[in-house]
């Protein structure tokens, strides 16, 4: 479980208690607790958003913005994780660690009943993919950037220049054609000789 989920579940409990409570004094205490929980939730959510955006090479989270003006430091986040680990009664994970754990469990669950060697092979593949995911995302980002630049270039072209550019893109280069047909030999029948 991640820190954001732990606080969220506690928020839900607090809302349920407020809904059921009739005593005014207890309601005031519950609202005070709710406000503290909401502040912690917002701080953690904003920190998670900032961290996701740092690692987001493909701009999946480009529209997601933190709501608060100040982002909590790593030390405060770690102390909140420690505090909430004690409250929840289990070791909390960082979002990336939780994602890794969830993906690994999905593979194991999906391959239930398969031979052990096959499962181990699939898990080894997953480990390699997970280790190189940032490198893969950077390569994809470069490809997307090149495509965007090409599209921007094309969108500036008008009339004859655009027509010429598009025709040039679809022509088969002579060099390619020569290489492709280089190994082709003509077979003649006895009658033709």
C-alpha positions in Angstrom: 0.0 0.0 0.0 1.2 3.5 -0.7 1.0 6.5 1.6 -1.7 8.2 -0.4 -4.0 5.1 -0.2 -3.4 4.8 3.6 -4.5 8.4 4.2 -7.4 8.0 1.7 -8.8 5.0 3.6 -8.6 6.9 6.9 -10.4 9.9 5.2 -13.2 7.5 4.2 -13.5 6.2 7.8 -13.6 9.8 9.1 -16.4 10.7 6.6 -18.4 7.6 7.7 -18.0 8.6 11.3 -19.1 12.2 10.6 -22.2 10.9 8.8 -23.2 8.7 11.7 -22.3 11.0 14.6 -25.1 13.1 16.2 -23.2 14.7 19.1 -22.0 18.3 18.3 -18.8 18.1 20.4 -17.7 14.9 18.8 -18.5 16.3 15.4 -16.3 19.3 16.0 -13.4 16.9 16.9 -14.1 14.8 13.8 -14.1 17.8 11.5 -10.8 18.9 13.0 -9.4 15.5 12.4 -10.8 15.5 8.9 -9.1 18.9 8.1 -5.8 17.5 9.3 -6.2 14.4 7.2 -7.2 16.4 4.1 -4.1 18.6 4.5 -1.8 15.6 4.8 -3.6 13.9 1.8 -3.1 17.1 -0.4 0.6 17.4 0.6 1.2 13.7 -0.3 -0.7 13.9 -3.5 1.1 17.0 -4.6 4.5 15.3 -3.8 3.5 12.2 -5.7 2.4 14.3 -8.7 5.7 16.1 -8.8 7.7 12.9 -8.5 5.7 11.2 -11.3 6.2 14.2 -13.5 10.0 14.1 -12.9 10.1 10.5 -14.3 7.4 11.2 -16.9 9.4 11.3 -20.2 6.4 10.7 -22.4 4.2 13.4 -20.7 1.5 11.1 -19.6 0.9 13.4 -16.6 1.4 16.7 -18.4 -2.1 18.0 -17.5 -1.8 16.9 -13.9 -0.7 19.8 -11.7 -0.2 19.9 -7.9 -2.8 22.0 -6.1 -0.6 23.3 -3.4 2.0 26.0 -3.9 4.6 24.4 -1.6 5.8 20.8 -2.1 6.9 18.9 1.0 10.6 17.8 1.1 11.6 14.2 0.9 12.3 14.0 4.7 8.8 15.1 5.6 7.4 12.5 3.1 9.5 9.8 4.7 8.4 10.8 8.2 4.8 10.7 7.0 5.4 7.2 5.6 6.8 6.1 8.9 3.9 7.6 10.9 1.3 6.1 8.6 3.0 2.7 8.5 2.5 2.5 12.3 -1.2 3.7 12.0 -2.0 1.2 9.2 0.1 -1.6 10.7 2.0 -2.5 7.5 5.1 -1.2 5.7 4.1 1.4 3.1 5.8 1.6 -0.3 6.7 4.4 -2.6 4.4 4.6 -5.6 7.0 3.2 -8.0 7.7 0.3 -5.6 4.0 -0.5 -5.4 3.7 -0.4 -9.2 6.5 -2.9 -9.5 5.0 -5.2 -6.9 1.5 -5.0 -8.5 2.9 -5.8 -12.0 4.9 -8.7 -10.7 1.9 -10.1 -8.9 -0.2 -9.8 -12.1 2.3 -11.9 -14.0 2.4 -14.5 -11.3 -1.4 -14.6 -11.1 -1.8 -14.8 -14.9 0.7 -17.7 -15.1 -0.8 -19.7 -12.3 -0.6 -23.4 -13.3 2.3 -22.9 -15.8 5.6 -24.8 -15.4 7.9 -23.2 -12.9 10.6 -22.6 -15.5 8.2 -20.7 -17.7 7.2 -18.5 -14.8 10.8 -17.8 -13.9 11.6 -17.0 -17.5 8.7 -14.6 -17.7 9.7 -12.9 -14.4 13.2 -12.6 -15.6 12.0 -10.9 -18.7 9.8 -8.6 -16.6 12.9 -7.7 -14.4 14.9 -6.7 -17.5 12.0 -4.7 -18.9 11.5 -2.9 -15.6 15.2 -2.1 -15.3 15.3 -0.6 -18.8 11.9 1.1 -18.8 13.4 4.6 -18.3 15.8 4.1 -21.1 13.0 2.9 -23.3 10.8 5.9 -22.4 13.7 8.2 -23.3 14.0 6.5 -26.7 10.3 6.9 -27.3 10.4 10.5 -26.2 13.1 11.2 -28.8 11.0 9.5 -31.5 7.9 11.6 -30.5 10.0 14.8 -30.5 11.3 14.0 -34.0 7.7 13.4 -35.1 6.5 16.6 -33.6 9.3 18.5 -35.3 8.5 16.9 -38.6 4.8 17.7 -38.2 5.6 21.3 -37.4 7.8 21.5 -40.5 5.0 20.0 -42.7 2.4 22.3 -41.2 4.4 25.4 -42.3 4.6 24.2 -45.9 1.9 25.5 -48.3 0.9 24.9 -51.9 3.5 23.6 -54.3 6.1 23.1 -51.6 3.8 20.9 -49.6 2.9 18.9 -52.7 6.6 18.4 -53.6 7.5 17.4 -50.1 4.7 14.8 -50.0 5.6 13.4 -53.4 9.3 13.2 -52.4 8.3 11.2 -49.2 6.5 8.6 -51.3 9.0 8.2 -54.0 11.2 5.2 -53.7 14.9 6.3 -53.7 16.8 5.1 -56.8 19.6 3.9 -54.6 17.2 1.6 -52.7 15.7 0.3 -55.9 19.1 -0.4 -57.4 20.1 -2.4 -54.3 16.9 -4.3 -54.2 17.1 -5.5 -57.8 20.9 -6.0 -57.8 20.7 -9.7 -57.1 17.9 -10.3 -59.6 19.0 -12.3 -62.7 17.1 -12.7 -65.9 16.3 -16.2 -66.8 15.9 -16.9 -70.5 14.4 -19.9 -72.0 16.1 -21.9 -74.8 13.8 -20.3 -77.4 14.9 -16.8 -76.5 18.6 -17.6 -76.8 
